[in-house]
Each structure stands twice: as structure tokens, then as C-alpha cells.
Amino acid sequence: MYRICLALFALSISIPTSSFADVVCVQAQLTRLGLEPGPVDGLLGAKTKLAAAAFAQKSEMDVPPLSKVNSTLWCNELTAYLTAHGAWTLNRIDLKTPPRHTLSEAQTKDLWKAYKSARQCFNHPVFGKRPNFAVKIPTNKAAQFGMWQSPFTDIRGNSACNGQRPDFNFPPKPIPVVKLDEAYGNRHVQVDVATQWFQRASTFVRLSRDPVATRLLKNSLLEWAKANSLGRGIRVNWGNRPVDYQMMTAISALVSATAEVAPSLTPKERSLIGPWLGKLVSQAAQSHWKDRQDNKAYLRTYIGLLWALMTGDRKAVDEAVEVYKLAVHDMRPDGSFPIDSQRSGMGLHYGSFSTASLVMAAAALQQATGEDLFSYQVDGRSGHDAVNFIVQGIKFPAETNKIYAIGCKEGGDRFGSPGDPSLHFIKDNLDSYLLVYAQMYPDREVSEWILANKRRGLHTAIMFDNVGGAPACQYAQTSDPNFKTEPVVVEIRGPIVLPKPKYKVDAREDLAHSKGTSPRVNSLFYASIRERGRTRSMSFNIRGSYLANSQDMALLEFVINMDNAREPKGLEKCGRGIRIDRYNSKQFGIVVPLRQENGTWEMPGNDCLGAKLPKKEASTVRFLAANFRDLAIGMVQSGSVGAIKNDGLKEWINNVAHGKVKIAIN
């Protein structure tokens, strides 16, 4: 009898009661108001009662002291207050008080001028010595925060969202375990493919509000949550084992995608997605690299801020603001970032990443609270100066980059030099986060320049990996109520019948120089080939001219990319128009033209070419000549072919996979 009573007692306390749910509601609403009631656990403790009393005092509302008996009343009153006044009226964001962990004036100036004495970008006395500050995200309570809210604008039909929609019939498969290639610049192809799909899917949902697309995006997120995708293998193996940069961009895309469907999620769906995605966000937000002034430190802060605004974690929002303030304290008066700007040929590139995260944080906070992060100043400098410096770099890249850039073997030399920087950062900046800035501050002189120099006539979404999608779409200010798009239709397809490839190839398009229906084709691809238990990678461009009528190329070239290598001599002796295209002082490509004979694209016999190229590049030429169809089959089977931005190239690779177009060695 005793055991039966004990079992019944245990059962009774394990079943959530109405008062439990109401206390959870009260705690969640007090958390949104920034009053720190403790964990959202349904237990009415001292912290929750003190937070409730603080609310009653600050709001001047006539409510009785909180108890289990009146918790329903409190839940209703708090919900009504938040609906009427918003979450930011009681405790406004503090944009005046200096943050913790600021350096002294002397220490700050030492940081600014460290590039003068350092032999390499990371070798100076103050690097890695400053206190780190990160956003703390609860890993197991987010699902209880009531309704989630999107931190983005509620805009439909803006041309900045008009990108190439993904193939909703082939969402990315979950990736529970990631096998990182930690070599600088190398990527995990499957994660990149999934990231692109979530970016494009969420952008299309914002554009169209298509109910089928929304459902399919939500279903994909639920499948990833069930499989605990990215649950293992996303940390690097050095230092404090932070989350890998590429994995952070994937998490950013997942948070942005979740934000798009957040209002439609049921409590059960939030309880599934919340703990999974909250844990990923927490790992990213707590990651620490070698120094707090690092573009990844600002990226992790933006990810944490988005999650906090969506789930109502006011404390995390305040911590993100503190990191932003520290960025302004550490920034030079001209708007450059002291660590990122040293990184050789990638100085402007990484500085642009830092600025993007800060601009997007300001946009998110302004949208949610009306507060202006860029109003925070330190001795006259603010986030505006960071934007000014990036625009100066767009106008005068070499002159701007070499002001602070020094040698950087560990992160920068591979893609350029101080006086000959990588210009990849310039592409799409004006039409992504800088356009968001110009819309936020239209009266500033630099905004007028941005709007005057953005690509005219561009009516497409520009993705920016660091912010999980298309910034100008996420924070669009105007909508077109008459906008229409073709509805998403789920096709009932039979299995794709493709031959079994000799090699397992994961490939993705990294950069498209021509998009949409343009007949000109020029796209950069990364691929990894798995054979005999080993994985090798390659980088190449496909260039040419596509004929829609014949569904084939009129001209076709493969370009084998090389970094930090000597130019091979005597290539012209191999004939067939083989030549070198130099991109900058560090990078060039070996152009290998193909010619068409009897319906087959033929690559030149590689005896001459193979003898003059380094081993890795010669192997790439041989693989593309003999096994390009394996690569095409891999892209079709993984769905990454759907992410190709040029319609003609996408169709051509599909045709290669199905044997309609052939490539062979001559």
C-alpha cells in the first residue's frame, strides 16, 4: 500500500498542473522584460517573486503579490502589458555606461599600434591577453519561452528577397556528425550545401509567404532537430576548441531559417527545435578564439543576439550589447579593427566580416527595440567609422589594406599580400549589409555613396554567409503588396536512376560570377573526393557560354586554381590554348580549354600538362577529364546542383550526370 501511495504521489507531482504552466508563462514574460526571475522552470521561488514585485513597482500596475493561486491572473496581466507596451519599456537598453573589461588608454593605443612591431599578424605582446566576454545562452530552457518572435522586419515582396529558390523537393539530409578539414580555407561540402539551402529557403519564405514552402522549411528544421544535426564534430582541435567558422555560418543560417517560421511553431515543435538549436547557439556564442577582437567573436555575438531576440532572453541581449560596446572601444579612430586589419591580403576581407556582424546587430536591435547601437560613442568614434573604413577599402583597396596589414602565414598570406589584397570582400557588400546600413541611416554621406554605387537594376537576393541569409531581405523596409510568385509544388517523383559512380564526390558551387539566365558561365567549385579511406580536395572554375536551345555549352574551359605557388613554365608548349590567368600576386589559374568532337567534350591529353603541373593540380586535371560525371552525379544526388546560381550551368551539370553530355580525354 505504501508503494502504491508513493507511486501515486510521484505521478501527481510529475504531471504539469495549470499553476505550473502559468508560472512558466510568468517567468517567460518577466524574462522578456529583463527582470531576471531565474530559470523558466515552473517553480515559484524567491527570484520569481522578487522579479514580479519589481514589475509591479516599475509598471505601477495594481496587482496582488504573485502566488500559485493568482499565477493565471499574473500571466494574463503580463501578456497584456507586453502586447500593449513591448518588452523594452521597463528596462531600456543601456547605451551610455561603458562595458566591463575595457582597456586603459595606454593599453588601447598599444593594441592599435602593435602592427608596427609584430613580425607576423598574431605575434605581438597584447594578442590574446585581453579578457574575453561572450553571450551566455541557456541550453535547455529556450523551448519554454512561450511564443517565439522573428527579429526581422515583416516585409513581403521586396526585390532584395528575389533570389533563386532552392529545390524544395530535395531538402538537405541531416548531418549528425561532421568530419572537419581544419586546414585554413578548406570547407565541408555537405554542410555548405545545407547552409545554402536553408539560406535560400528562408529567403523565399520571406519573399512569398508561400504556405507549402513554409511547411517544407519547418519540416526540414524538425528533421534536423530530431537527428541532432551538427551535434558532433563542429569544434576545432586547438586552443579552447571553439566552434569552426564554417559551422558557425551554418548555425547562423539555421537560426535565421527558424526565425522565419517561428510564429507558426507549436509548443511541441518548439520543444523539439529549442533544445537542439539552443545548444548549438550556446556552443557558438561561448566559443573563444585567440583574441576578443576577431570577426568570429562578433559573428558569435550576432548569432546569440538573434536567438535571444527570438526567444525573449533579455539578459543575453544585454550581454550582446556589451560585446558591441567593447568592439567600439577596441576599434581605431579611423574605424579599422586592430587584429583583423593585420591579416595580410585578407585584412579588408576580415574587417568587412567584423563590420557586417556589427551592422546586422544594430539592425536587429533597432527592429526589435527601436534602440540605436550606433549612437554609442567612445571619444567620438562609433560603428559609423567602421562602415566608413570599409567603404574606403572598396574605393581604394590596396592603399587602405596596406596601412595596417603585415605578413600572416596562419591566416591571410594564402589569398593575397598587404599591397595586393583579396577583393572577394567587395563582391556583394554594397548590396548586402551595407545596403541595410544605408537604409538605416539614409542621411549620412557614406549612405548616399552606397546607394549611388550599388548594382543598378539588380533585383535579386544577395546572400552573406555571416548573417545566415540575405541581409537586405531580412531587414527590408518596403514591400510590394501586388507581388506574385509561382507557388511551390511538391512533385511526386520516382527515384532518380543514375549509375553508381566510381568515386564518391561532394561538390558545391562557392562563387558565381554570372547568375540567373545569363548565357555566360563562370563559377568557382570546391570538391572533396573520397577514395580508399582518404579524402582529397580540389578547387576549379567552370567557364564557358551556354546555349539554351541545345542544352549544352558553346565554349567550355576548366580552370585549375593555385595559391601561393610558382607559375609552371612551358605550358604554351602543350598547345590547345592552355594558359595562365593571374588573379593577384598570390593566386592564378591554369586554363584548360575543351573542344567538342562528335558530341563529346574532350580535354587535351594530359601527358604534357601533367608533367608541368605540381602533383595535386595534375591530379585535378586527370580527375576532371576522366571522372567529371562522378562529380555531376554527386551534385545531383546530394541536391547541391540546385544551389547553382546560373540556370544554364545547373542544367548542363544535370545533363552530364544523366549522360546527355559527355566529357573524355583526347
C-alpha angles and dihedrals in degrees: 000000000000091000092050092051091047091050092049090048092050090049092050094054093044095057111086111240129207090259089052091054091046092051089050088052092049093048092048093050093046088050090054088052091053095244097128105228091175124249119351094243106128092249114126103221137157095275092054092049092048091049090049091050090050090052092050091050097045096042093042089223119157102234129139120248111284117265137152089261095059099030090111089057090049092049091052094045093049092046091051091047093051091047092052102038108017128231099286106059100087099044112024121202110271107236096160109054115084114243127247121268097034116158125240117259091257093048091049093052090048088055092049095052099037090105089070095065103026117102092204133021097260099033108093134107099253098044112117093357100102123096113266121229122192139174112258114219121189108238101206110029105061094092090063095057095103118234116005118225129209113242091209130089118273096240130143131192100015113154090230086071095050099108134139106287118226125245100270089192090068110043116177117275116243116267107207094170125037122201104206126210099207097190109123110268097010120125141204103241099203092051090049091051091050092046091053091049094052091045093052095040093053091045091052091048089054090048099048111013082218106180094215092049090047092051093047092048091050092047091052091052090049091050091050090049093050091052092045089234116204086014094133136031101022096116125085120235101238135080113351089344097249122191111277115259094239090051089053091056088051091051089049090054091049093051091048091048091049090050090057093057097031097108091054097050117112121222089256092052092047089051088057101041096035102066092039098048093034090058092051091048090048092052091049094044092050095047115119125200127189095289137016091233096072130120089237090056089058092044091054088050093053091049090050091047093052091050092046093050091048096048098035099247100157095178091057090049090055091049091052089053089053090055090050091052091051089053090058091047092051095043120099118245090256091058098255122134112235099221101035094045092060095061100108114233091000097054096108091037094058092038087056090053090053092048092047092056092049094047091049092047088054091049093049094048093046091050093049102037110011090239120137112224091187089064089075109101137184114196089334098310123114142155088289089071091056090056091047090054093051092049089050087053091052090052097042108015101167095042093047097044096051093055091083107001119115134169114305116182092169097052126001113021092083093068104037145317136265092269096035106042129182109267095200089105090064094060112097095353094113091052098043128040095353089057088053089053092049091052091050094049106025095161096061118102093233089053090056089053092048093051092045094050103040114112107283118226091018110147103170140093115263111209121214113192096210093062099041099246143355108337096198088052096046092053099030114155102201135046136198109226090193094054114127132184134181110273120246112254122193107224123213101227131179118230115291105249108215129152118258106263122233090227131036105233128184110195136167139176109250102180133010118201091188125034144185117010096344109135090214112092126200119146134157116226134192119200137178122202122204117207134151093354093306132103125212128182136214138188123206143147128231110213131177148092121286124214111205093197094059095030088227140093123273091197126018134185134169115210117201108209122220130189128198094353136124117258110256112243128230099022091139088066089066088068126200092101095291107165147148125263111195117208099180139327092293104034136054140152135229106227113213112185119206125209128207121237122174093340095312126108107226126203116207118265103272102217092100095036094045092052093054100043129076114262097260095049092044088053090052091053092050093048095049091048097047105027110025090122089062088057092049092048090051091052092050094047094047094044093237090121086071090062094060107117099209111075094208095050091048091053092045094053089048088053091050090051091052093046096249090119120040132203122193143160116264 
